[in-house]
Amino acid sequence: SVRKLRVTNPDAHGCFLGSSESVKMAMPYLSDEFAGKCLSTSRCYGKKVIHIRRDKEGEMHWIERPEPTTVIDVGDVLYYGARSTRSYEDRSVTTFAEDDEILFGEFEQSLCSDETDVARAAIMCYAFQAPAMWDNCVLGGDAAARPDQGYLNVRTNWNDLTVVGLLPASADVRTDSSQVVLFPNGTDTVHEDDTILVALRFKDLGGNQVGSDAWFTGAELEMMHAFESKLIRYIGSSKFTSQDHFNSLCDRGKVRPSAAKPEQPDWKKK
């Protein structure tokens, strides 16, 4: 499920989202004393922060692609989730919410003063089909791939995308790829014709009020509409999934195609 929280814990002010190693790699000039200000949201808590809403002197700002070096301020609103899987039969479900899900865990406590600072949310997604050259490639980089797999390094090579879901093309394709994956990580594998979900806009559900339909309005909605238009144009461009562009990335060592293409299932041979 998607959640949102408002940062109210003063100890979280000025903290980086990433690990000390990631922050140091991007900002080598930082002193070691900043290590204690690194949240390691993915490594320590298994969370993926996908959007941040920030009010600066009454003016709303969206951080659409939070990085490990993104610094958190008190008052920020974070939209986030954790990797989870659902059965293939659930691939058409648009809202995933579990009644017994813990909303106020260690991650939330590190950023919030009270459990009322955390609420449920939903994401409106844009879906597209994985092209053939992405088949059997992981979302992450070389280190995340097996020798027979390719890698896409989506965060670097398609940095306008925030992948929040992978929906298998068929339950019969491969036993290890017949589940819906929400908030996938770098080791998750994409196969040809899988449906890839990317985040467009958000919906506040307000605690356990899953039925609420209060989408953002006004200036926030205007900003998100602009982001949607930009993203849809980007995905719809010929460069996005063209073989020539993929080959160019290969030539520069930025991606690698799969070395072993899995056998096609019967439903594709027909």
DABELRA-V654670 format. One record per residue. N is the residue number from 1. RES is the residue in one small letter. SS is DSSP state (h for helix, s for strand, l for the rest). PHI is phi as a letter, one per 30 degrees, with the letter a starting at -180 (* if undefined). NEAR is the number of other C-alpha atoms within 10 Angstrom. Layout:
BEGIN
n->N res->RES ss->SS phi->PHI near->NEAR
n->N res->RES ss->SS phi->PHI near->NEAR
END
This chain:
BEGIN
n->1 res->s ss->l phi->* near->18
n->2 res->v ss->s phi->d near->25
n->3 res->r ss->s phi->b near->23
n->4 res->k ss->s phi->b near->27
n->5 res->l ss->s phi->b near->24
n->6 res->r ss->s phi->c near->24
n->7 res->v ss->l phi->d near->25
n->8 res->t ss->l phi->b near->20
n->9 res->n ss->l phi->d near->18
n->10 res->p ss->h phi->d near->14
n->11 res->d ss->h phi->d near->15
n->12 res->a ss->h phi->d near->20
n->13 res->h ss->l phi->d near->17
n->14 res->g ss->l phi->i near->15
n->15 res->c ss->l phi->d near->20
n->16 res->f ss->s phi->d near->25
n->17 res->l ss->l phi->d near->23
n->18 res->g ss->l phi->d near->23
n->19 res->s ss->l phi->d near->21
n->20 res->s ss->h phi->d near->21
n->21 res->e ss->h phi->d near->14
n->22 res->s ss->h phi->d near->17
n->23 res->v ss->h phi->d near->21
n->24 res->k ss->h phi->d near->18
n->25 res->m ss->h phi->d near->12
n->26 res->a ss->h phi->d near->12
n->27 res->m ss->l phi->b near->12
n->28 res->p ss->l phi->d near->11
n->29 res->y ss->l phi->d near->8
n->30 res->l ss->l phi->d near->12
n->31 res->s ss->l phi->d near->9
n->32 res->d ss->h phi->d near->11
n->33 res->e ss->h phi->d near->7
n->34 res->f ss->h phi->d near->14
n->35 res->a ss->h phi->e near->16
n->36 res->g ss->h phi->d near->11
n->37 res->k ss->h phi->c near->19
n->38 res->c ss->s phi->c near->21
n->39 res->l ss->l phi->d near->23
n->40 res->s ss->l phi->h near->21
n->41 res->t ss->h phi->e near->17
n->42 res->s ss->h phi->d near->17
n->43 res->r ss->h phi->d near->11
n->44 res->c ss->h phi->d near->12
n->45 res->y ss->h phi->c near->14
n->46 res->g ss->l phi->i near->14
n->47 res->k ss->s phi->c near->16
n->48 res->k ss->s phi->b near->21
n->49 res->v ss->s phi->d near->24
n->50 res->i ss->s phi->c near->20
n->51 res->h ss->s phi->a near->20
n->52 res->i ss->s phi->b near->21
n->53 res->r ss->s phi->c near->17
n->54 res->r ss->s phi->b near->20
n->55 res->d ss->s phi->c near->13
n->56 res->k ss->s phi->c near->10
n->57 res->e ss->l phi->h near->6
n->58 res->g ss->l phi->i near->7
n->59 res->e ss->s phi->c near->8
n->60 res->m ss->s phi->d near->12
n->61 res->h ss->s phi->b near->15
n->62 res->w ss->s phi->c near->17
n->63 res->i ss->s phi->c near->13
n->64 res->e ss->l phi->d near->18
n->65 res->r ss->l phi->b near->16
n->66 res->p ss->l phi->e near->18
n->67 res->e ss->l phi->c near->16
n->68 res->p ss->l phi->e near->22
n->69 res->t ss->l phi->d near->19
n->70 res->t ss->l phi->d near->16
n->71 res->v ss->s phi->c near->17
n->72 res->i ss->l phi->c near->20
n->73 res->d ss->l phi->c near->21
n->74 res->v ss->l phi->d near->17
n->75 res->g ss->l phi->j near->18
n->76 res->d ss->l phi->d near->20
n->77 res->v ss->s phi->c near->21
n->78 res->l ss->s phi->c near->22
n->79 res->y ss->s phi->c near->23
n->80 res->y ss->s phi->a near->20
n->81 res->g ss->s phi->a near->20
n->82 res->a ss->s phi->b near->19
n->83 res->r ss->l phi->e near->16
n->84 res->s ss->s phi->a near->13
n->85 res->t ss->s phi->b near->16
n->86 res->r ss->s phi->b near->15
n->87 res->s ss->l phi->d near->13
n->88 res->y ss->h phi->e near->17
n->89 res->e ss->h phi->d near->11
n->90 res->d ss->h phi->d near->14
n->91 res->r ss->l phi->d near->19
n->92 res->s ss->l phi->c near->9
n->93 res->v ss->l phi->d near->8
n->94 res->t ss->l phi->c near->10
n->95 res->t ss->l phi->b near->14
n->96 res->f ss->l phi->c near->12
n->97 res->a ss->l phi->b near->14
n->98 res->e ss->l phi->c near->9
n->99 res->d ss->l phi->d near->7
n->100 res->d ss->l phi->c near->6
n->101 res->e ss->l phi->d near->9
n->102 res->i ss->l phi->d near->7
n->103 res->l ss->l phi->c near->20
n->104 res->f ss->l phi->c near->17
n->105 res->g ss->l phi->c near->11
n->106 res->e ss->h phi->d near->11
n->107 res->f ss->h phi->d near->16
n->108 res->e ss->h phi->d near->20
n->109 res->q ss->h phi->d near->18
n->110 res->s ss->h phi->d near->16
n->111 res->l ss->h phi->c near->26
n->112 res->c ss->l phi->c near->23
n->113 res->s ss->l phi->c near->16
n->114 res->d ss->l phi->a near->14
n->115 res->e ss->h phi->d near->14
n->116 res->t ss->h phi->d near->13
n->117 res->d ss->h phi->d near->20
n->118 res->v ss->s phi->c near->23
n->119 res->a ss->s phi->b near->20
n->120 res->r ss->s phi->d near->21
n->121 res->a ss->s phi->b near->25
n->122 res->a ss->s phi->b near->23
n->123 res->i ss->s phi->c near->19
n->124 res->m ss->s phi->d near->15
n->125 res->c ss->s phi->c near->19
n->126 res->y ss->s phi->c near->18
n->127 res->a ss->s phi->c near->19
n->128 res->f ss->s phi->b near->14
n->129 res->q ss->s phi->d near->16
n->130 res->a ss->l phi->d near->18
n->131 res->p ss->l phi->d near->17
n->132 res->a ss->h phi->e near->14
n->133 res->m ss->h phi->d near->19
n->134 res->w ss->h phi->d near->24
n->135 res->d ss->l phi->e near->22
n->136 res->n ss->l phi->i near->24
n->137 res->c ss->s phi->c near->30
n->138 res->v ss->s phi->d near->28
n->139 res->l ss->l phi->d near->23
n->140 res->g ss->l phi->d near->22
n->141 res->g ss->l phi->c near->20
n->142 res->d ss->h phi->e near->21
n->143 res->a ss->h phi->d near->11
n->144 res->a ss->h phi->d near->19
n->145 res->a ss->l phi->c near->22
n->146 res->r ss->l phi->d near->14
n->147 res->p ss->l phi->e near->11
n->148 res->d ss->l phi->d near->12
n->149 res->q ss->l phi->c near->19
n->150 res->g ss->s phi->c near->28
n->151 res->y ss->s phi->b near->27
n->152 res->l ss->l phi->c near->29
n->153 res->n ss->l phi->h near->20
n->154 res->v ss->h phi->e near->19
n->155 res->r ss->h phi->e near->17
n->156 res->t ss->h phi->c near->13
n->157 res->n ss->h phi->d near->13
n->158 res->w ss->l phi->b near->13
n->159 res->n ss->l phi->d near->10
n->160 res->d ss->l phi->d near->17
n->161 res->l ss->l phi->c near->19
n->162 res->t ss->l phi->c near->21
n->163 res->v ss->s phi->d near->21
n->164 res->v ss->s phi->c near->24
n->165 res->g ss->s phi->a near->23
n->166 res->l ss->s phi->b near->27
n->167 res->l ss->s phi->c near->27
n->168 res->p ss->l phi->d near->24
n->169 res->a ss->l phi->d near->20
n->170 res->s ss->l phi->a near->17
n->171 res->a ss->l phi->d near->16
n->172 res->d ss->l phi->c near->13
n->173 res->v ss->l phi->d near->19
n->174 res->r ss->l phi->a near->15
n->175 res->t ss->h phi->d near->8
n->176 res->d ss->h phi->c near->8
n->177 res->s ss->h phi->b near->21
n->178 res->s ss->l phi->c near->20
n->179 res->q ss->l phi->c near->22
n->180 res->v ss->s phi->d near->24
n->181 res->v ss->s phi->c near->23
n->182 res->l ss->s phi->c near->21
n->183 res->f ss->l phi->h near->25
n->184 res->p ss->l phi->d near->21
n->185 res->n ss->l phi->c near->20
n->186 res->g ss->l phi->d near->18
n->187 res->t ss->l phi->d near->17
n->188 res->d ss->l phi->d near->17
n->189 res->t ss->s phi->c near->25
n->190 res->v ss->s phi->c near->25
n->191 res->h ss->l phi->b near->26
n->192 res->e ss->l phi->e near->17
n->193 res->d ss->l phi->i near->17
n->194 res->d ss->l phi->e near->23
n->195 res->t ss->s phi->c near->21
n->196 res->i ss->s phi->c near->20
n->197 res->l ss->s phi->c near->21
n->198 res->v ss->s phi->b near->21
n->199 res->a ss->s phi->d near->21
n->200 res->l ss->s phi->c near->20
n->201 res->r ss->s phi->b near->20
n->202 res->f ss->s phi->b near->20
n->203 res->k ss->s phi->b near->18
n->204 res->d ss->s phi->d near->21
n->205 res->l ss->l phi->c near->20
n->206 res->g ss->l phi->i near->18
n->207 res->g ss->l phi->i near->17
n->208 res->n ss->l phi->c near->14
n->209 res->q ss->l phi->d near->12
n->210 res->v ss->l phi->d near->16
n->211 res->g ss->l phi->d near->8
n->212 res->s ss->l phi->d near->13
n->213 res->d ss->l phi->b near->12
n->214 res->a ss->s phi->d near->11
n->215 res->w ss->s phi->d near->14
n->216 res->f ss->l phi->d near->14
n->217 res->t ss->l phi->b near->10
n->218 res->g ss->h phi->i near->7
n->219 res->a ss->h phi->d near->12
n->220 res->e ss->h phi->d near->15
n->221 res->l ss->h phi->d near->14
n->222 res->e ss->h phi->d near->12
n->223 res->m ss->h phi->d near->15
n->224 res->m ss->h phi->d near->18
n->225 res->h ss->h phi->d near->14
n->226 res->a ss->h phi->d near->10
n->227 res->f ss->h phi->d near->16
n->228 res->e ss->h phi->e near->17
n->229 res->s ss->h phi->e near->11
n->230 res->k ss->h phi->d near->13
n->231 res->l ss->h phi->d near->18
n->232 res->i ss->h phi->d near->13
n->233 res->r ss->h phi->d near->11
n->234 res->y ss->h phi->d near->15
n->235 res->i ss->h phi->d near->17
n->236 res->g ss->h phi->d near->12
n->237 res->s ss->l phi->d near->11
n->238 res->s ss->h phi->d near->12
n->239 res->k ss->h phi->d near->12
n->240 res->f ss->h phi->d near->15
n->241 res->t ss->h phi->c near->17
n->242 res->s ss->l phi->d near->12
n->243 res->q ss->h phi->d near->14
n->244 res->d ss->h phi->d near->12
n->245 res->h ss->h phi->d near->13
n->246 res->f ss->h phi->d near->20
n->247 res->n ss->h phi->d near->16
n->248 res->s ss->h phi->d near->12
n->249 res->l ss->h phi->d near->15
n->250 res->c ss->h phi->d near->14
n->251 res->d ss->h phi->d near->11
n->252 res->r ss->l phi->c near->9
n->253 res->g ss->l phi->i near->10
n->254 res->k ss->l phi->c near->18
n->255 res->v ss->l phi->b near->24
n->256 res->r ss->s phi->b near->24
n->257 res->p ss->l phi->d near->20
n->258 res->s ss->l phi->d near->21
n->259 res->a ss->l phi->d near->13
n->260 res->a ss->l phi->b near->12
n->261 res->k ss->l phi->d near->14
n->262 res->p ss->l phi->e near->12
n->263 res->e ss->l phi->d near->9
n->264 res->q ss->l phi->d near->11
n->265 res->p ss->l phi->d near->12
n->266 res->d ss->h phi->d near->9
n->267 res->w ss->h phi->d near->9
n->268 res->k ss->h phi->c near->9
n->269 res->k ss->h phi->d near->6
n->270 res->k ss->l phi->d near->5
END
